[in-house]
């Protein structure tokens, strides 16, 4: 990824985190306390000046009560799988869903899919849902 695209990606991630913080009605200081990171560091992340680690993203996601996977995808640490279908991808990306809600919706959706749709590949597909060798 070219440096310019990467900088843009970090700015977009920071903007998304700031929007989620605003939606949660949390101050920068409160979110930094909940996430266990310093106020200046969080501010730099939100402005796209710092590249947070996957662990820091997980702490921020937990504090915002959103999926860490959502932040990983936005940070480019996790590739969005387009072969899962639009419905599953949309559920995984929805910032308004909690992790529990996301998993429940995916479980129901995947259980109702037609057998012709192929093997179930949801994030928590159990061994019984995998195709036989």
Secondary structure, DSSP 8 states (H G I E B T S, - for coil): --HHHHHHHHHHHHHHHHHHHHHTT--HHHHHHHHTS-HHHHHHHHTT-S---HHHHHHHHHHHTS-HHHHHHHHTSS---GGG-HHHHHHHH-TTS-HHHHHHHHHHHHHHS-GGG-S---TT--GGGS---
